Amino acid sequence: MSAERIEEFLGAVKSAFAGNTLIKLKLGGYHGGEADLKSIDVKKIVAKGAEKFSFTFHYKTRDIIKNHIQPEALALLRSALKDEFRSAQLATTAFDMSFERNGDKVRLKRTEVAGRDSVSTEHNRAKNRPLAATDKPYLHALGITGKDGQIRNDAQDKFRQINKMVEIFAPLIQAIKADKPRIVDMGAGKGYLDFALYDYLANVANRSAEIVGVEMRDKLVADGNATAAGSGFDGLSFEPGTILNYDATGADAVIALHACDTATDDAIYKGIAAGASLIAVAPCCHKQIRRQMEAGKPVTQLDVLLRHGIFLERQAEMVTDTLRALLLELSGYRTKVFEFVSDAHTPKNNLIVAEKDGRVGRDRDAILKQIADTKAMFGIEQHYLEGLLGL
């Protein structure tokens, strides 16, 4: 009987998905074996022309987003409703349906509604870009626009990427309580994000900020400072140095985009040491943990996943960033991990966002156990960031 009720509920979900009437689906009352998982929110999106279910897994100190095509999503929901979640709430434009499970007994309740608007499913829908104007000196200096002030054909993807980064980072910066937040970009390179973010904050959001790009290549530092001066960006500057040697004292936010291997950990450590309100990193390669996984002794159940080089690489990426998130939580930060730029622009597209939350540190023993268990499972002796933090 319970199986029939679950299929009835899934039938309603499937119908709402197909008819574009799905507003939201929420699963609660979790009692499975995954540590700190609280609930799941589900919505419909259209990404790159494909209809998908977007799952947001809400953990105690972080959120993880995963997108699934319909068969995968329904299988995941079926298993979750059968064994792991006691309740679910489905909202559509025409009706609401509640799911409650008590042991083997399942109760469904459907309530008709009227006048409820549908929600947009466009994941990559056309938007008003944060930076619509293209007549900016820095865009020309960075090679985004040509002499005519228009976006160059070979820079269209880059301009979209810059706008997407501003769309993500600007609200995070604006949420910082400091009147004039100090933002340090570790490994700034040419400073694409720094120029675009400063432009948006100063000229669109009307928010004062100081942005410092840290870069070890002297020419890029000189070029960046010249372009900032030519753009009238008095609060934007570039300084020479390596991430680990830079004094980030007073930073309200520390960011690092695609800092290679353990340089990402250097940036995280600098943010933690500075007591930054925000730490946001987009990791690059993950060599340090992969080498330990290859030399160590992961549990035998993982042999089938780790025997192929490409799968080992992906597992190393996932384990490295999971440990980074846990170590940030141990240091008093609430973390989220999500995809921030389509892999049409770059294959390295995961962003770890950590916002300072002193309450997290009270779970220290539990977090330390999760770190130890994860390392033991994958045959890891020590994550580089652990050493920086003195653990």
C-alpha positions as CSV (number, residue, x, y, z in Angstrom):
1,M,0.0,0.0,0.0
2,S,2.8,2.4,0.9
3,A,4.5,1.7,-2.5
4,E,1.3,2.6,-4.3
5,R,1.0,5.8,-2.3
6,I,4.6,6.8,-3.2
7,E,3.9,6.1,-6.9
8,E,0.8,8.2,-6.7
9,F,2.8,11.1,-5.2
10,L,5.5,10.7,-7.8
11,G,2.8,10.6,-10.5
12,A,1.7,14.0,-9.3
13,V,5.3,15.3,-9.3
14,K,5.8,13.9,-12.8
15,S,2.6,15.5,-14.1
16,A,3.5,18.9,-12.7
17,F,6.9,18.7,-14.2
18,A,5.6,17.8,-17.6
19,G,2.9,20.4,-17.5
20,N,5.1,23.2,-16.3
21,T,2.9,23.7,-13.2
22,L,5.5,22.6,-10.6
23,I,6.3,25.5,-8.1
24,K,8.3,23.6,-5.5
25,L,8.8,20.3,-3.8
26,K,10.3,20.0,-0.3
27,L,11.3,16.8,1.5
28,G,11.7,16.9,5.3
29,G,11.9,14.7,8.3
30,Y,15.1,13.1,7.3
31,H,16.2,10.0,9.2
32,G,18.8,8.4,6.9
33,G,22.4,7.8,7.4
34,E,24.0,10.9,5.8
35,A,25.4,13.1,8.5
36,D,23.9,16.6,8.9
37,L,21.4,16.4,6.0
38,K,18.2,18.2,7.0
39,S,16.0,18.6,3.9
40,I,15.9,18.7,0.1
41,D,14.2,21.4,-2.1
42,V,13.4,20.5,-5.7
43,K,12.4,22.7,-8.6
44,K,12.3,22.4,-12.4
45,I,14.9,24.2,-14.5
46,V,15.7,24.4,-18.2
47,A,19.5,24.3,-18.7
48,K,21.1,24.3,-22.2
49,G,17.7,23.4,-23.6
50,A,17.2,20.4,-21.4
51,E,14.5,20.1,-18.7
52,K,15.9,18.9,-15.4
53,F,15.0,18.6,-11.7
54,S,17.3,20.8,-9.6
55,F,17.9,19.4,-6.1
56,T,19.2,21.6,-3.3
57,F,20.5,19.4,-0.4
58,H,20.4,21.4,2.8
59,Y,23.0,20.3,5.4
60,K,23.5,21.7,8.8
61,T,26.3,24.0,7.6
62,R,26.2,23.9,3.8
63,D,24.0,23.5,0.8
64,I,24.8,21.4,-2.3
65,I,23.0,21.7,-5.6
66,K,22.7,18.8,-8.1
67,N,20.7,18.6,-11.3
68,H,19.1,15.4,-12.6
69,I,17.2,14.4,-15.7
70,Q,13.7,13.1,-15.0
71,P,14.4,9.3,-14.7
72,E,17.3,9.9,-12.3
73,A,15.3,12.4,-10.3
74,L,12.2,10.1,-9.9
75,A,14.4,7.2,-8.9
76,L,16.1,9.4,-6.3
77,L,12.8,10.7,-5.0
78,R,11.3,7.2,-4.9
79,S,14.2,5.9,-2.7
80,A,14.1,9.0,-0.5
81,L,10.4,8.8,0.2
82,K,10.6,5.0,0.8
83,D,13.5,5.0,3.3
84,E,14.8,8.4,4.3
85,F,12.3,11.2,4.5
86,R,9.1,11.1,6.5
87,S,7.3,14.0,4.8
88,A,7.1,15.9,1.5
89,Q,5.2,18.9,0.3
90,L,4.4,19.5,-3.3
91,A,3.1,22.8,-4.6
92,T,1.7,23.4,-8.1
93,T,-0.3,26.0,-9.8
94,A,-3.4,23.9,-9.4
95,F,-3.1,21.9,-6.2
96,D,-1.0,21.2,-3.1
97,M,-0.2,17.6,-2.1
98,S,1.3,16.5,1.2
99,F,3.1,13.2,1.9
100,E,3.5,11.8,5.4
101,R,5.0,8.4,6.2
102,N,4.9,6.7,9.6
103,G,6.6,3.4,9.3
104,D,4.9,1.4,6.5
105,K,1.9,3.7,6.5
106,V,1.7,6.6,4.0
107,R,-0.9,9.4,4.1
108,L,-1.5,11.7,1.1
109,K,-3.6,14.8,1.2
110,R,-4.5,16.9,-1.9
111,T,-5.8,20.4,-1.7
112,E,-7.0,22.3,-4.8
113,V,-5.8,25.9,-5.2
114,A,-6.6,28.6,-7.7
115,G,-4.9,31.8,-9.0
116,R,-1.4,30.7,-8.3
117,D,1.2,31.8,-10.9
118,S,3.8,29.5,-12.3
119,V,7.5,30.1,-11.8
120,S,10.2,30.5,-14.5
121,T,12.2,27.4,-15.3
122,E,14.9,29.1,-17.3
123,H,18.2,28.3,-15.6
124,N,20.2,30.2,-18.2
125,R,17.5,32.7,-19.1
126,A,18.3,36.0,-20.7
127,K,18.8,38.6,-17.9
128,N,19.7,42.2,-17.5
129,R,23.4,41.9,-17.2
130,P,24.9,43.6,-14.1
131,L,27.4,45.4,-16.5
132,A,25.4,46.4,-19.5
133,A,27.5,49.3,-20.6
134,T,30.5,48.4,-22.8
135,D,32.1,51.8,-23.1
136,K,34.5,51.3,-20.1
137,P,38.2,51.9,-20.4
138,Y,39.0,48.7,-18.4
139,L,37.1,46.5,-20.8
140,H,39.2,47.7,-23.7
141,A,42.4,47.4,-21.7
142,L,41.5,43.8,-20.8
143,G,40.8,43.0,-24.4
144,I,37.0,42.5,-24.0
145,T,36.0,45.4,-26.3
146,G,37.5,46.6,-29.6
147,K,38.2,50.2,-30.7
148,D,34.5,50.6,-31.5
149,G,33.6,50.0,-27.9
150,Q,31.7,46.8,-28.8
151,I,32.3,43.3,-27.3
152,R,34.8,41.5,-29.5
153,N,33.5,38.3,-31.1
154,D,36.2,36.2,-29.5
155,A,35.4,37.8,-26.0
156,Q,31.7,37.2,-25.9
157,D,32.1,34.2,-23.6
158,K,34.5,36.0,-21.4
159,F,32.1,39.0,-21.0
160,R,29.2,36.6,-20.1
161,Q,31.5,34.9,-17.6
162,I,32.5,38.2,-16.0
163,N,28.8,39.2,-15.7
164,K,28.0,35.9,-14.1
165,M,30.8,36.3,-11.6
166,V,29.6,39.8,-10.6
167,E,26.0,38.4,-10.4
168,I,27.2,35.9,-7.8
169,F,29.8,37.9,-5.9
170,A,28.1,41.3,-5.6
171,P,25.3,40.1,-3.3
172,L,27.8,38.3,-1.1
173,I,29.9,41.5,-0.8
174,Q,26.8,43.6,-0.2
175,A,25.8,41.3,2.7
176,I,29.0,42.2,4.6
177,K,28.3,44.5,7.4
178,A,31.4,46.7,7.1
179,D,30.7,50.2,5.8
180,K,33.5,49.9,3.3
181,P,34.5,46.2,3.0
182,R,38.0,45.4,2.1
183,I,38.1,42.6,-0.5
184,V,41.4,40.8,-1.3
185,D,41.6,38.8,-4.5
186,M,44.4,36.2,-4.2
187,G,46.1,35.4,-7.5
188,A,44.2,38.1,-9.3
189,G,45.9,37.7,-12.7
190,K,44.6,40.4,-15.0
191,G,41.9,41.3,-12.5
192,Y,38.8,40.6,-14.6
193,L,36.6,40.1,-11.6
194,D,38.2,42.9,-9.6
195,F,37.5,45.5,-12.3
196,A,34.0,44.3,-13.0
197,L,33.1,43.9,-9.3
198,Y,34.4,47.4,-8.4
199,D,32.6,48.9,-11.4
200,Y,29.3,47.3,-10.3
201,L,29.6,48.2,-6.6
202,A,30.6,51.8,-7.3
203,N,28.5,52.7,-10.3
204,V,25.4,50.4,-10.1
205,A,25.0,49.4,-6.4
206,N,26.4,52.7,-5.0
207,R,28.4,50.7,-2.4
208,S,31.8,51.8,-1.3
209,A,34.5,49.1,-1.3
210,E,38.2,48.6,-1.4
211,I,39.5,45.9,-3.6
212,V,43.1,44.6,-3.6
213,G,44.3,42.2,-6.3
214,V,47.3,40.2,-5.1
215,E,49.5,38.9,-8.0
216,M,53.0,37.6,-8.2
217,R,53.7,38.7,-11.8
218,D,55.0,42.3,-11.7
219,K,53.9,43.2,-15.2
220,L,50.2,42.3,-14.4
221,V,50.4,44.3,-11.2
222,A,51.7,47.4,-13.1
223,D,49.2,46.9,-15.9
224,G,46.3,46.5,-13.4
225,N,47.3,49.7,-11.5
226,A,47.6,51.7,-14.7
227,T,44.2,50.5,-15.9
228,A,42.6,51.2,-12.5
229,A,44.0,54.7,-12.5
230,G,42.8,55.3,-16.1
231,S,39.3,54.1,-15.2
232,G,39.1,56.4,-12.1
233,F,38.8,53.4,-9.8
234,D,40.5,55.0,-6.7
235,G,39.6,52.1,-4.4
236,L,41.0,49.4,-6.7
237,S,44.7,48.5,-6.5
238,F,47.1,45.6,-7.3
239,E,50.0,44.5,-5.1
240,P,52.9,42.1,-5.8
241,G,53.3,39.0,-3.8
242,T,52.4,35.4,-3.3
243,I,49.2,34.3,-1.5
244,L,50.9,32.7,1.5
245,N,53.2,35.7,2.1
246,Y,50.6,38.4,1.7
247,D,49.4,40.1,4.9
248,A,45.6,39.9,4.6
249,T,45.0,41.5,8.0
250,G,41.8,43.6,7.9
251,A,40.3,41.8,4.9
252,D,36.5,41.5,5.1
253,A,36.4,39.1,2.1
254,V,39.1,36.9,0.6
255,I,38.5,35.4,-2.8
256,A,40.5,33.2,-5.2
257,L,39.5,32.1,-8.6
258,H,41.3,29.0,-10.0
259,A,44.3,29.2,-7.7
260,C,46.2,26.0,-8.6
261,D,46.2,23.0,-6.2
262,T,47.2,24.0,-2.7
263,A,47.3,27.8,-3.6
264,T,43.5,27.6,-3.0
265,D,44.2,26.3,0.5
266,D,46.7,29.2,1.1
267,A,43.9,31.6,0.2
268,I,41.4,29.9,2.5
269,Y,43.9,29.9,5.3
270,K,44.6,33.6,4.8
271,G,40.9,34.3,5.0
272,I,40.5,32.3,8.2
273,A,43.5,33.9,9.8
274,A,42.2,37.4,8.9
275,G,38.8,36.6,10.4
276,A,37.2,37.5,7.1
277,S,33.4,37.6,7.0
278,L,33.4,36.0,3.5
279,I,35.8,33.4,1.9
280,A,35.0,32.4,-1.7
281,V,37.2,30.1,-3.8
282,A,36.9,28.4,-7.1
283,P,39.4,25.6,-6.9
284,C,41.6,24.5,-9.7
285,C,43.6,21.2,-9.9
286,H,43.7,18.8,-6.9
287,K,47.1,17.2,-7.0
288,Q,47.9,17.0,-3.3
289,I,45.0,14.7,-2.3
290,R,45.1,12.7,-5.5
291,R,48.7,11.8,-4.8
292,Q,47.8,10.6,-1.3
293,M,44.9,8.6,-2.6
294,E,47.1,6.9,-5.2
295,A,49.8,6.1,-2.6
296,G,47.5,5.4,0.4
297,K,45.0,2.6,1.1
298,P,41.4,3.6,0.5
299,V,38.8,1.2,1.7
300,T,38.4,-1.8,-0.7
301,Q,34.8,-0.9,-1.5
302,L,36.2,2.1,-3.5
303,D,38.4,0.0,-5.8
304,V,35.8,0.0,-8.6
305,L,35.6,3.8,-8.5
306,L,39.3,4.6,-8.2
307,R,40.8,2.1,-10.7
308,H,40.2,4.4,-13.7
309,G,42.3,7.5,-13.8
310,I,39.5,9.9,-14.8
311,F,37.3,8.7,-11.9
312,L,40.2,8.9,-9.5
313,E,40.7,12.5,-10.6
314,R,37.0,13.4,-10.0
315,Q,37.0,11.6,-6.7
316,A,40.1,13.5,-5.6
317,E,38.4,16.8,-6.6
318,M,35.3,15.9,-4.6
319,V,37.2,14.7,-1.5
320,T,39.6,17.7,-1.6
321,D,36.7,20.2,-1.7
322,T,34.6,18.3,0.9
323,L,37.5,18.5,3.3
324,R,38.0,22.2,2.6
325,A,34.3,22.8,3.4
326,L,34.6,20.8,6.6
327,L,37.7,22.6,7.7
328,L,36.0,26.0,7.0
329,E,33.0,24.8,9.1
330,L,35.5,23.8,11.9
331,S,36.8,27.4,11.7
332,G,33.4,28.9,12.3
333,Y,32.0,29.3,8.7
334,R,28.8,28.2,7.1
335,T,29.6,26.8,3.6
336,K,27.9,26.3,0.3
337,V,29.3,24.4,-2.7
338,F,27.8,25.0,-6.1
339,E,28.4,25.4,-9.9
340,F,29.0,29.0,-10.7
341,V,30.0,29.2,-14.4
342,S,28.9,26.8,-17.1
343,D,31.5,24.4,-18.2
344,A,31.2,25.8,-21.7
345,H,33.5,28.6,-20.4
346,T,35.7,26.6,-18.0
347,P,35.8,23.0,-16.8
348,K,36.7,24.2,-13.3
349,N,33.4,25.5,-12.2
350,N,32.8,24.7,-8.5
351,L,32.6,27.6,-6.1
352,I,33.1,27.2,-2.3
353,V,31.4,30.0,-0.4
354,A,32.0,30.4,3.3
355,E,30.3,33.0,5.5
356,K,31.4,33.5,9.0
357,D,29.0,32.1,11.6
358,G,30.3,31.6,15.1
359,R,27.7,29.1,15.9
360,V,29.2,26.4,13.7
361,G,32.3,26.0,15.8
362,R,30.2,24.4,18.6
363,D,30.0,21.2,16.6
364,R,33.8,20.8,16.7
365,D,34.0,17.2,17.8
366,A,31.5,16.1,15.2
367,I,33.2,17.9,12.4
368,L,36.6,16.5,13.4
369,K,35.2,13.0,13.3
370,Q,33.8,13.6,9.8
371,I,37.2,14.8,8.7
372,A,38.9,11.8,10.2
373,D,36.4,9.3,8.7
374,T,36.7,10.8,5.3
375,K,40.5,10.7,5.3
376,A,40.5,7.1,6.6
377,M,38.0,6.1,3.8
378,F,40.2,7.5,1.0
379,G,43.6,6.6,2.5
380,I,44.6,10.2,3.2
381,E,47.1,11.2,5.8
382,Q,46.7,14.9,5.9
383,H,45.0,17.6,3.9
384,Y,47.4,20.5,3.2
385,L,44.9,23.0,4.8
386,E,45.0,21.0,8.0
387,G,48.7,21.7,8.3
388,L,48.2,25.4,7.7
389,L,45.6,25.4,10.5
390,G,47.9,23.5,12.8
391,L,45.6,20.5,13.1
